[in-house]
Amino acid sequence: MEQCADAIQERGAALENCFGFIEGTVRPISRPDESKRLLYNGRRRIHALKFQSVAVPNVLIPHLNGPVEVKMHDAGRMLMESNLLHQLEHNAFASTDEPLCLYADPAYPLRVHLQAPFRDAVVAPQMELF
């Protein structure tokens, strides 16, 4: 994880301890015969499955959760049911005991091991630079 964090920082990232990126992805499917309501995404007007994955610089996917119903929210049940946060809390530390983190989109909650962009409408110059 430390090598991945170093690789991300070398590419210009503001976070020194970020070792990867987490994302929830919706993948369209054909209209199913059963479970139509569970698999229908009204916002996109498609039937789909949802996955949560973590990507790291060495092109591996160390974590993949799913498929889950599309109504499940990235920051809610899918994150908790994946057990990823628990695994990060126990394993994502540098050799100096500094916590390492994943970078997420704003739908995810902010945690020591999970960072996301600023959510405020007003972004200070220092925040923009970060």
trRosetta pair geometry for C-beta under 8 A, 3 or more apart (Angstrom, degrees):
i j d omega theta_ij theta_ji phi_ij phi_ji
1 4 5.6 -54 -152 36 36 112
1 5 6.3 38 150 -20 67 104
1 19 4.4 -9 -169 -140 80 166
1 20 7.9 -77 -137 -15 83 105
1 92 6.3 -162 -165 -136 165 70
1 94 7.5 -127 97 -88 104 60
1 100 5.1 117 148 112 127 172
2 5 5.5 -52 -147 36 35 113
2 6 6.3 37 153 -20 66 103
2 19 7.3 -52 -69 -98 19 123
2 94 5.2 95 -93 -129 109 86
2 95 6.5 -14 -59 -10 155 92
2 100 7.2 -118 -78 -84 58 139
3 6 5.6 -50 -148 35 32 113
3 7 6.4 35 152 -21 64 105
3 58 7.9 38 110 -46 115 120
4 7 5.6 -53 -148 35 33 113
4 8 6.5 31 154 -18 65 105
4 19 4.1 74 92 -163 114 84
4 20 6.0 -4 151 -55 143 84
4 56 4.6 -45 -135 -168 144 112
4 57 5.0 168 -142 25 78 103
4 58 6.6 -85 -93 -10 97 95
5 8 5.8 -54 -147 37 31 109
5 9 6.3 29 155 -17 65 108
5 16 7.0 52 167 153 112 49
5 17 5.7 -23 -147 -154 140 31
5 18 6.0 143 -127 72 82 36
5 19 4.2 -48 -58 -81 83 78
5 94 7.4 -70 41 -86 158 110
5 100 5.8 -111 -63 -136 139 112
6 9 5.8 -58 -146 39 30 109
6 10 6.3 35 154 -24 65 106
7 10 5.7 -51 -148 31 29 114
7 11 7.0 26 153 -17 60 105
7 57 4.1 -160 105 93 140 173
7 58 7.8 133 20 -49 169 72
8 11 5.9 -60 -159 34 34 110
8 13 4.7 3 148 1 90 147
8 15 7.6 -13 120 78 125 91
8 18 5.3 -98 109 93 153 95
8 19 6.8 -165 3 -117 136 25
8 20 7.8 -140 -55 -65 143 31
8 57 6.0 -145 -57 -51 78 126
9 12 7.8 152 -178 13 35 8
9 13 5.3 -85 -99 56 43 98
9 15 7.5 -112 -88 93 88 51
9 16 5.5 38 -100 -128 138 53
9 18 7.5 141 -59 49 79 87
13 16 7.9 167 100 -74 98 29
13 18 5.7 -106 153 53 151 131
13 103 8.0 -127 -148 -47 132 150
14 129 8.0 123 -100 126 135 67
14 130 4.7 108 -167 -162 167 65
15 18 3.9 76 97 -22 127 112
15 101 6.8 -80 175 64 144 118
15 103 6.8 175 30 -74 150 112
15 115 6.2 156 -94 68 153 164
17 94 6.9 -102 -128 -36 99 122
17 98 6.1 -124 -104 134 133 112
17 99 6.5 70 165 98 150 58
17 100 5.0 -147 176 -120 92 51
17 101 5.5 69 111 14 99 89
18 100 7.5 137 -107 -172 14 75
18 101 5.5 -42 -100 78 62 86
18 102 7.0 86 -150 -133 79 18
18 103 5.1 21 -147 -38 133 104
18 115 6.7 -84 -92 44 107 131
19 56 6.3 -10 149 -125 79 108
19 92 7.3 -155 29 -149 136 104
19 100 4.9 21 -14 173 123 125
19 101 7.2 145 14 64 80 34
19 102 7.0 -54 61 -83 74 60
20 54 5.1 54 134 176 138 98
20 55 6.0 176 -166 86 98 40
20 56 4.0 -53 -97 -87 113 76
20 57 7.6 -128 -95 -14 71 66
20 62 7.2 -95 -92 30 169 119
20 102 5.1 -30 80 -118 82 88
20 103 7.5 -160 103 23 36 76
21 54 7.0 157 79 -155 40 58
21 55 5.1 -16 60 58 93 91
21 56 7.8 173 19 -78 68 40
21 102 6.4 142 -112 -171 15 87
21 103 5.1 -31 -108 66 74 89
21 104 7.4 151 -162 -82 61 42
22 52 6.9 9 -174 -178 96 94
22 53 7.3 -179 -145 93 57 38
22 54 5.0 -25 -94 -98 77 77
22 63 7.8 -19 -111 77 97 127
22 84 7.5 122 -120 150 140 158
22 102 4.6 57 -20 149 107 138
22 103 7.4 176 20 77 74 38
22 104 4.7 -20 65 -95 102 92
22 108 6.7 77 90 -72 122 160
22 114 7.2 -35 27 -131 143 98
23 52 7.2 178 91 -148 39 57
23 53 6.1 -15 60 60 83 79
23 55 7.3 3 12 1 112 107
23 104 7.5 176 -74 -137 47 67
23 105 6.8 68 -116 -13 73 110
24 50 6.2 4 -179 -176 98 108
24 51 7.3 167 -155 87 53 41
24 52 5.0 -26 -99 -97 72 80
24 74 3.5 -128 -12 -102 148 106
24 78 6.3 84 -111 99 124 157
24 105 7.8 -97 25 36 87 123
24 107 7.0 -68 24 84 129 142
25 50 6.9 161 83 -154 44 60
25 51 5.1 -15 60 62 95 90
25 52 7.6 165 16 -89 73 30
25 53 6.7 -5 5 13 119 107
26 41 6.2 50 -159 -75 144 162
26 44 6.7 159 121 3 153 159
26 46 8.0 119 150 76 121 121
26 48 4.8 36 -180 147 93 151
26 49 7.6 159 -154 82 54 34
26 50 5.3 -27 -99 -99 65 81
26 70 6.0 58 -128 -130 109 108
27 48 5.8 155 77 -162 39 94
27 49 5.3 -19 62 63 96 83
27 50 7.5 170 17 -91 75 29
27 51 6.6 27 -8 0 116 109
27 67 7.7 -91 46 -111 116 118
28 44 8.0 -126 -83 130 98 135
28 46 4.8 -57 -118 164 102 142
28 47 7.0 84 -157 76 67 55
28 48 5.0 -56 -100 -96 39 95
29 32 7.0 21 115 -48 123 94
29 39 6.8 -53 55 178 126 130
29 47 5.3 -74 69 113 84 95
29 48 5.8 146 8 -115 84 33
29 49 5.8 59 -29 -12 129 93
30 47 7.0 -14 114 74 21 129
31 36 7.0 16 -170 -121 85 101
31 47 5.1 137 -105 -1 52 147
32 35 5.7 -14 100 64 147 83
32 36 5.9 -162 69 -83 89 63
32 39 5.7 67 11 50 129 154
32 47 6.1 -173 -1 -180 84 150
35 38 4.5 -43 -177 41 94 118
35 39 5.5 75 123 -12 95 108
35 69 7.9 -120 175 -106 118 107
36 39 6.4 -80 -147 50 25 95
36 40 5.9 30 160 -38 68 114
36 47 7.0 -71 -146 -106 66 124
37 40 5.9 -51 -136 21 28 114
38 69 4.3 -81 178 -126 92 126
38 70 7.6 129 152 27 53 75
38 71 6.8 -98 -151 8 51 115
39 47 4.7 36 127 -162 104 90
39 48 6.4 174 -180 51 79 35
39 49 6.8 -26 -136 -72 101 62
39 69 6.4 -105 -77 -137 52 75
39 70 6.1 83 -153 2 39 108
40 46 7.6 179 -148 99 57 29
40 47 5.5 -41 -92 -97 59 70
40 48 8.0 91 -129 20 19 72
40 70 7.0 -135 79 54 19 131
41 44 4.5 12 112 42 121 101
41 45 7.2 -65 92 -8 75 15
41 46 5.5 -2 52 61 105 72
41 47 7.3 157 10 -111 79 18
41 48 5.1 -5 -12 28 125 119
41 70 4.4 -85 -71 147 96 150
41 71 7.9 -168 -100 -65 64 58
42 45 6.7 23 -161 -78 33 55
44 48 7.1 22 74 -15 137 143
47 70 8.0 -168 -164 -7 41 143
48 70 4.9 79 77 -79 95 138
49 66 6.6 127 156 170 102 116
49 67 3.6 -23 -180 -155 126 136
49 68 7.2 121 -171 49 77 33
49 69 7.9 -66 -130 -106 59 23
49 70 6.9 -126 -121 -59 15 88
50 66 5.9 -130 104 -127 53 136
50 67 6.4 115 54 -159 41 75
50 68 5.1 -48 72 67 96 82
50 69 7.0 0 23 99 111 22
50 70 5.0 136 -34 -106 112 55
50 72 6.1 -161 68 59 145 99
50 78 6.9 -81 121 -99 124 147
51 64 6.5 -15 -175 -167 115 86
51 65 6.7 152 -163 80 64 52
51 66 3.5 -139 -111 47 64 154
51 67 5.9 -57 -71 -101 82 62
51 68 7.5 143 -86 16 36 82
52 63 7.7 -32 117 128 88 102
52 64 7.5 157 84 -156 54 39
52 65 4.4 -5 58 57 100 106
52 66 6.0 139 14 -34 65 111
52 68 7.8 11 -10 13 97 126
52 74 6.8 137 -101 -137 109 75
52 78 5.2 146 -39 155 135 118
52 79 7.0 175 -138 -82 164 57
52 82 5.7 -82 74 -70 139 151
52 84 7.5 -115 125 -19 132 148
53 61 5.4 -37 -168 -155 116 119
53 63 6.5 158 -154 94 47 69
53 64 4.9 0 -107 -107 90 73
53 65 7.4 -166 -72 24 48 66
54 61 6.6 131 72 -162 58 64
54 62 5.5 -45 88 61 117 85
54 63 4.0 45 19 47 116 105
54 64 7.8 -123 25 -61 69 50
54 84 7.3 156 -42 -141 128 137
54 102 6.1 -77 -131 -123 111 141
55 59 7.9 -14 -164 -135 94 31
55 60 7.9 161 -148 85 55 41
55 61 6.0 -34 -95 -103 64 73
56 59 7.8 -70 81 0 65 16
56 60 5.8 -10 53 62 105 83
56 61 7.9 167 15 -100 81 27
56 62 6.0 35 -7 -7 126 114
61 64 5.4 43 142 -53 124 107
63 82 7.2 76 173 170 118 126
63 84 5.7 79 -173 -109 154 115
63 87 7.9 168 -98 73 134 151
65 68 7.3 8 137 -26 90 118
65 78 6.7 141 109 -178 131 87
65 81 7.3 139 -178 99 137 87
65 82 3.8 -64 -83 -113 162 111
65 84 7.1 -98 -33 -39 138 116
66 78 7.6 6 -75 -147 96 114
68 72 4.8 -41 134 35 126 150
68 77 7.9 -177 178 107 150 106
68 78 5.7 -173 54 -107 162 101
68 81 7.4 119 -101 79 144 144
69 72 5.4 109 71 -17 77 100
72 76 6.9 -143 -175 78 68 105
72 77 5.0 -92 -151 71 102 113
72 78 4.7 113 140 -52 118 99
72 81 8.0 -48 -162 22 143 138
73 76 3.9 61 69 17 108 115
73 77 6.7 97 46 23 74 79
73 78 6.7 -150 84 7 38 105
73 107 7.0 -146 177 178 92 117
74 78 5.9 -53 -128 59 28 131
74 79 6.7 54 158 -41 52 103
74 104 8.0 160 151 -174 126 119
74 105 7.3 10 122 61 165 108
74 107 4.4 68 63 116 127 131
74 108 6.0 -76 130 -68 109 77
75 78 8.0 47 23 51 15 94
75 79 5.9 -10 -153 -6 27 137
75 107 4.8 -148 -30 148 109 73
75 108 4.7 179 -98 -111 91 35
75 109 5.4 118 -163 -27 111 76
76 79 6.7 138 70 26 17 97
76 80 7.0 -47 156 4 43 110
77 80 5.7 -67 -145 46 34 106
77 81 5.4 26 164 -17 75 114
78 81 6.0 -55 -134 42 24 106
78 82 6.2 30 160 -28 60 108
79 82 6.0 -57 -151 28 25 113
79 84 6.4 -83 -161 50 66 113
79 85 6.1 57 160 -32 98 114
79 108 6.6 122 -79 -130 147 93
79 109 7.6 -171 88 19 167 98
80 83 7.9 35 167 -66 37 38
80 85 6.9 -27 -102 21 50 127
82 85 7.9 98 75 -3 93 74
83 86 5.1 -50 -168 42 70 118
83 87 6.0 75 134 -25 83 101
84 87 5.6 -58 -149 38 34 111
84 88 6.2 34 155 -20 69 105
85 88 5.7 -53 -148 35 32 112
85 89 6.3 34 154 -22 64 106
85 111 6.7 53 -140 55 111 174
85 113 7.1 146 -144 74 64 122
85 114 6.9 -41 -110 -32 93 134
86 89 5.8 -53 -148 34 30 113
86 90 6.6 12 158 -5 62 111
87 90 6.2 -70 -151 45 29 100
87 91 5.7 -24 171 23 69 121
87 92 7.7 78 124 -27 68 99
88 91 6.6 -82 -124 55 21 80
88 92 4.3 -9 -158 -1 70 134
88 101 7.8 58 -171 -122 132 49
88 102 7.1 -90 -107 -5 143 108
88 111 8.0 101 98 107 138 132
88 113 3.8 151 149 144 127 155
88 114 7.1 94 102 -47 169 88
89 92 7.4 5 -42 31 15 99
89 112 7.8 88 -107 63 76 114
89 113 6.3 -131 -69 -1 55 145
92 99 6.3 46 110 -164 91 73
92 100 4.4 -120 173 64 89 92
92 101 7.0 102 149 -76 138 32
92 102 8.0 -79 -132 -27 158 84
92 113 5.0 101 74 -133 144 125
93 97 5.5 -11 179 -142 127 40
93 98 6.7 146 -160 70 73 34
93 99 5.8 -48 -103 -103 72 44
93 100 6.3 -165 -93 1 15 90
94 97 6.9 -52 69 19 71 14
94 98 4.5 0 35 56 118 89
94 99 7.8 -29 1 30 84 4
94 100 5.8 120 -47 -54 78 101
99 112 4.9 -12 134 154 170 110
99 113 5.8 -109 177 -78 118 77
100 113 6.9 36 87 -131 51 86
101 112 6.9 -137 -86 141 110 48
101 113 4.9 -174 -111 -157 70 37
101 114 6.2 -161 -159 -58 98 17
101 115 4.9 63 145 -9 145 103
102 113 6.7 36 12 154 81 75
102 114 5.7 -10 60 -111 90 64
102 115 7.3 -180 85 29 41 72
103 115 5.5 -34 -108 77 62 93
103 116 7.1 132 -167 -93 61 40
104 107 7.5 -104 152 61 108 69
104 108 3.6 -26 136 37 149 148
104 114 5.6 7 -5 -172 132 93
104 115 6.9 155 21 78 81 38
104 116 4.8 -45 76 -85 85 94
105 108 6.3 108 63 2 56 97
105 116 6.5 21 125 -139 15 108
105 117 7.5 -15 -150 12 44 104
106 116 5.2 129 -99 165 43 129
106 117 5.7 -57 -66 56 94 93
106 119 5.5 127 -146 -97 122 94
108 114 5.8 -114 146 169 126 125
108 116 5.5 173 68 -69 93 131
109 114 6.6 60 83 98 66 136
109 116 8.0 -176 119 -6 10 136
110 114 6.6 -170 -147 98 27 86
110 115 6.7 32 -136 -123 81 43
110 116 5.9 -110 -82 27 80 101
111 114 4.1 46 45 38 99 99
116 119 7.5 33 111 -53 115 98
118 123 5.7 122 92 -113 145 102
118 127 5.1 29 -44 -175 162 125
118 130 7.9 93 -31 78 117 121
120 123 6.4 151 84 -73 94 62
120 127 7.9 -22 54 170 114 170
123 127 4.6 -131 -168 94 83 124
123 128 5.2 106 132 -61 118 85
124 127 4.6 95 54 5 76 105
124 128 7.1 -140 95 -6 39 86
125 128 5.6 -52 -146 35 34 113
125 129 6.4 36 155 -19 65 104
126 129 5.7 -52 -149 36 32 113
126 130 6.4 38 151 -23 64 104
127 130 5.6 -51 -150 33 33 115
